[in-house]
């Protein structure tokens, strides 16, 4: 080797080594080839210089916001599959580092933070435990944090926190912005993929780029910067996304795919997130843009997109259902201003029949007259009691309640409460039903095919008043005509008022279209409620009112039921045989 060549190689070796240290890994053979040929070395130098210039982008002042979110972090030491880096649409400048081309996005990553992703030469140092908040600061003057959320620390992560702080202290002293251990998101750098799931590269305000973290969708979705970031990336890839969406819609139509709720809880419908769907579309668009051959991840993302697109119309039906149920609940509680009633459907997408009208009291139908002026009332000198000459004693019956207001009579016996002609006041122990319902109830959708049901939200004692059966009071002739229609659908709300067993019932209560919460109480062959006839102001023996009382102690959350057909009190009109689904051990298998 001539002296001139040796001098040239020696003078350029330092330069080559510098380039190699910053960006490239070369084999020993290629290195020797570069050192032997000045032309190859100049070409190599020009190539590296061009790559360095391409990594620079314009700088804009960032906008900072703060938002609360759950603390979780994705470790960057895991081998990640990148899907994108920062887009030129963000218009931000980062310090230069060695380029790392993501196979999923095809774009260079400009983050100064060293990672272990796809051949990056350095792993980044320990990062701050992330927490997202919202606020706004400008490029020079920082405005105060609007919302604050203390960062919880448990005994389990105390050691991790101490180790993390030690690692930070070993580095150079950095200017950190911390308020009561709160962290602020400065910007979301990029969206990439790990095993087909979206992750987001987050820059934290007051921390250097080396402490950027990868955050999962669940961690970042509540950040106020998340939606603008997704929308900007969506617009960037909108052309490809439109093609992807069209392809998937055609596939759904060709294969006749429909959303199945067979193995899905209704609560899962609430998990639909339009931004999560857009994030998956962005990932798939980035894979296509760089012509990635990663079939495993793209197929996983594609399947998730199909599921979300099938879920989308069902999700909006669920939202409409919830609005209708809430509207019915508000209207019902406004009419009956006693203990609150809630409405709940966690089974399907059914709503309350719009033809049903909620009422508080029964009303007279055609050719029916209700008397409200009692001819007689009690004149108990002291409080009404079992031994006093109260209304029940005058009617030849038993005093219905004990001193706590619970029933002391057996099913089938009648209740005579004090009326407007009595001298006692509304606090009388013999005015239990008149004081109204005091227990919180819930109308819910049953999972055993019995439609809507009613459950108690608090424990009930034996003999406690539950509610009254109300509806339209019609004649027996009218009830027979309506019964033919109800029998055809296997459902009847006709309740015969036949306590006077000396003859056929004269009147019937129809709660099919007009009623209260009793309209939704289901049948059981082993019921926990019983029906008791009672009289207050209307003393017509042929027109008793009907009240439900508990037969035994009832636990909170237990469904309320009564026996539609009893041997001692035939309370429902005759109908075709309908199978019983009550599930009781003594079930008769046939309802009526």
Rosetta blueprint (number, residue, H / E / L):
1 X L
2 X L
3 X H
4 X H
5 X H
6 X H
7 X H
8 X H
9 X H
10 X H
11 X H
12 X H
13 X H
14 X H
15 X H
16 X H
17 X H
18 X H
19 X H
20 X H
21 X H
22 X H
23 X L
24 X L
25 X L
26 X L
27 X L
28 X H
29 X H
30 X H
31 X H
32 X H
33 X H
34 X H
35 X H
36 X H
37 X L
38 X H
39 X H
40 X H
41 X H
42 X H
43 X H
44 X H
45 X H
46 X H
47 X H
48 X H
49 X H
50 X H
51 X H
52 X H
53 X H
54 X H
55 X L
56 X L
57 X L
58 X L
59 X L
60 X L
61 X L
62 X L
63 X L
64 X E
65 X E
66 X L
67 X L
68 X L
69 X L
70 X L
71 X L
72 X L
73 X L
74 X E
75 X L
76 X L
77 X L
78 X L
79 X L
80 X L
81 X E
82 X L
83 X L
84 X L
85 X L
86 X L
87 X L
88 X H
89 X H
90 X H
91 X L
92 X L
93 X L
94 X L
95 X L
96 X L
97 X L
98 X L
99 X L
100 X L
101 X E
102 X L
103 X L
104 X L
105 X L
106 X L
107 X L
108 X E
109 X L
110 X L
111 X L
112 X L
113 X L
114 X L
115 X L
116 X L
117 X L
118 X L
119 X L
120 X L
121 X L
122 X L
123 X L
124 X L
125 X L
126 X L
127 X L
128 X L
129 X L
130 X L
131 X L
132 X L
133 X L
134 X L
135 X L
136 X L
137 X E
138 X L
139 X L
140 X L
141 X L
142 X L
143 X L
144 X L
145 X L
146 X L
147 X L
148 X L
149 X L
150 X L
151 X L
152 X L
153 X L
154 X L
155 X H
156 X H
157 X H
158 X H
159 X H
160 X H
161 X H
162 X H
163 X H
164 X H
165 X H
166 X H
167 X H
168 X H
169 X H
170 X H
171 X L
172 X L
173 X L
174 X L
175 X L
176 X L
177 X L
178 X L
179 X L
180 X L
181 X L
182 X L
183 X L
184 X L
185 X E
186 X E
187 X E
188 X E
189 X E
190 X E
191 X E
192 X E
193 X E
194 X E
195 X L
196 X L
197 X E
198 X E
199 X E
200 X E
201 X E
202 X E
203 X E
204 X E
205 X L
206 X L
207 X L
208 X L
209 X H
210 X H
211 X H
212 X L
213 X E
214 X E
215 X E
216 X E
217 X H
218 X H
219 X H
220 X H
221 X L
222 X L
223 X L
224 X H
225 X H
226 X H
227 X H
228 X H
229 X H
230 X H
231 X H
232 X H
233 X H
234 X H
235 X H
236 X H
237 X L
238 X H
239 X H
240 X H
241 X H
242 X H
243 X H
244 X H
245 X H
246 X H
247 X H
248 X H
249 X H
250 X H
251 X H
252 X H
253 X H
254 X H
255 X H
256 X L
257 X L
258 X L
259 X L
260 X L
261 X L
262 X L
263 X L
264 X L
265 X L
266 X H
267 X H
268 X H
269 X H
270 X H
271 X H
272 X L
273 X L
274 X H
275 X H
276 X H
277 X H
278 X H
279 X H
280 X H
281 X H
282 X H
283 X H
284 X H
285 X H
286 X H
287 X H
288 X H
289 X H
290 X L
291 X L
292 X L
293 X L
294 X L
295 X H
296 X H
297 X H
298 X H
299 X H
300 X H
301 X H
302 X H
303 X H
304 X H
305 X H
306 X H
307 X H
308 X H
309 X H
310 X H
311 X H
312 X H
313 X H
314 X H
315 X H
316 X H
317 X H
318 X H
319 X H
320 X H
321 X H
322 X H
323 X H
324 X H
325 X H
326 X H
327 X H
328 X H
329 X H
330 X H
331 X H
332 X H
333 X H
334 X H
335 X H
336 X L
337 X L
338 X L
339 X L
340 X L
341 X E
342 X E
343 X E
344 X E
345 X L
346 X L
347 X L
348 X L
349 X L
350 X L
351 X L
352 X L
353 X L
354 X L
355 X L
356 X L
357 X E
358 X E
359 X L
360 X L
361 X L
362 X L
363 X E
364 X E
365 X L
366 X L
367 X L
368 X L
369 X L
370 X L
371 X L
372 X L
373 X L
374 X L
375 X L
376 X L
377 X L
378 X L
379 X L
380 X L
381 X L
382 X L
383 X L
384 X L
385 X L
386 X L
387 X L
388 X L
389 X L
390 X L
391 X H
392 X H
393 X H
394 X H
395 X L
396 X L
397 X L
398 X L
399 X L
400 X L
401 X E
402 X L
403 X L
404 X L
405 X L
406 X L
407 X E
408 X L
409 X L
410 X L
411 X L
412 X L
413 X L
414 X L
415 X E
416 X E
417 X L
418 X L
419 X L
420 X L
421 X L
422 X L
423 X L
424 X L
425 X L
426 X L
427 X L
428 X L
429 X L
430 X L
431 X L
432 X L
433 X H
434 X H
435 X H
436 X L
437 X L
438 X L
439 X L
440 X L
441 X E
442 X E
443 X E
444 X E
445 X E
446 X L
447 X L
448 X L
449 X L
450 X L
451 X L
452 X E
453 X E
454 X E
455 X E
456 X E
457 X L
458 X L
459 X L
460 X E
461 X L
462 X L
463 X L
464 X L
465 X E
466 X E
467 X E
468 X E
469 X E
470 X L
471 X L
472 X E
473 X E
474 X E
475 X E
476 X H
477 X H
478 X H
479 X H
480 X H
481 X H
482 X H
483 X H
484 X H
485 X H
486 X H
487 X H
488 X H
489 X L
490 X L
491 X L
492 X L
493 X L
494 X E
495 X E
496 X E
497 X L
498 X L
499 X L
500 X L
501 X L
502 X L
503 X L
504 X L
505 X L
506 X L
507 X E
508 X E
509 X E
510 X E
511 X L
512 X L
513 X L
514 X E
515 X E
516 X L
517 X H
518 X H
519 X H
520 X H
521 X L
522 X E
523 X E
524 X L
525 X L
526 X L
527 X L
528 X L
529 X E
530 X E
531 X E
532 X E
533 X E
534 X E
535 X E
536 X L
537 X L
538 X L
539 X L
540 X L
541 X L
542 X L
543 X L
544 X L
545 X E
546 X E
547 X E
548 X E
549 X E
550 X E
551 X L
552 X L
553 X L
554 X E
555 X L
556 X L
557 X L
558 X L
559 X E
560 X E
561 X E
562 X E
563 X L
564 X L
565 X L
566 X L
567 X L
568 X L
569 X L
570 X L
571 X L
572 X E
573 X L
574 X L
575 X L
576 X L
577 X L
578 X L
579 X E
580 X L
581 X L
582 X L
583 X L
584 X L
585 X L
586 X L
587 X L
588 X L
589 X L
590 X E
591 X L
592 X L
